[in-house]
Amino acid sequence: MNKLLLITDQEEYSENGTITTLFDGYLKKYWDVDIVYITPYKHSFQRKGNHLIVPKKYQDKVMEYLSTGNDLCQYDFVIVRNKKNVLENVLKYKETYQYKVGYRISYPKKYHQLELNQSFSPRGIYNWLKYTMKIKKRNKFANLCDLFLPTSDEAQQIFYPDIKVKSFPLFIGLDPEKLREHSQTEGETIHFINIGTMDRLREFDVVLDAFESLSFTNWHLNIVVAEKTFIRRLLALYPKMKEKITLHEGVHTLDELRDITSQNDMGIALLPQNNFHNTVIANKIIRYSSCGLPSLMVNNAKNHSVFSEEEAYFSDFNVNSIRENLEKIMNIPKAELVIKGKNSQEKLLKIRRNYKVLAKELAEEMNKIVAK
């Protein structure tokens, strides 16, 4: 069996759907997999099963560090997630240890920050020039790889047109062994849930403004987010809705997230229209679907390429449109919401958007590259 080394940018014990379910789960049926976690909290190397724990201070020379006490010739493929300085070090030893190299970019956050804060001030121009130089360097390294793993074909066309190596889109998918059937909640209150990162780039104030303007009162919004500083400050601006919103604490695992998600009627997946959000299906939509919940999502071409009105609700990203769609949802029998959530889950399975299928296809792609 071929062997893969995945070098992540995640903390030890963190749960990431693609890493935890795909690489550390279904892919192991086809490939032997070791996963490197780089952490600032440890000062020495540790191996825990197939997990290799590397202190952060060694990340720029990770291959030299791993070569002490480990035979790097055992790996047929090394995949790097996001960190281009790590990728540079991996490429340095590509010929020495005769492994193939893959590069995964999960989210172009720096691009969004610059786009949001773009200005013609000397500092703004400097930041764009600096970013441009970094992108050229990243593309140079990526084109020395054997496989590129963007989030979608559309994301590659928009963000990575100069990366010309073999591409394999690695999108988030369902875990077919963790799917849940959904039952409607009791009572007349419609329970909405929003999960995922909160920051200025997501413009969640637009969603809150829409909730605040509702003529209906039989609703409750649950929010689950890992980093709570931003959302706490934002919610403080909406004192009238304090009793209508619950910010959940102590949600640390994917199973805990599924438990909370299942206690709701509708998932909120409203994100502003921009290059990134218009090129991927939001992770939260997949999370909701895995629990049998339908989503209220942005009305864009990417979402419509997967979902129809039979499986989801769509809204433009403005207060009036969101309010109108929330009120429409609150007029629908809960049993109908359950049916639409089930349809969403079945649609994703039908189009093979699940990690079990993705693992098989990724293994086959890597096998072809190794065999060359």
Secondary structure, DSSP 8 states (H G I E B T S, - for coil): --EEEEE-SS-TT---IIIIIIITTGGGGTSEEEEEEEETT-SS-EEETTEEEEEGGGGGGHHHHHHSSS-GGG-SEEEEES-HHHHHHHHHTHHHHT-EEEEE----HHHHHHHHT--SSHHHHHHHHHHHHHHHHHHHHHTTSSEEE-S-HHHHHHH-TT--S-B------B-TTS-------SSS-EEEEEES--SGGG-HHHHHHHHHT-S---EEEEEE-S--HHHHHHHTT-GGGGGGEEE-----SHHHHHHHHTT-SEEEE----STTTTTS--HHHHHHHHTT--EEEE-SHHHHHH--TTT-EEE-SSHHHHHHHHHHHHTS-HHHHHHHHHHHHHHHHHTT-BHHHHHHHHHHHHHHHHH-
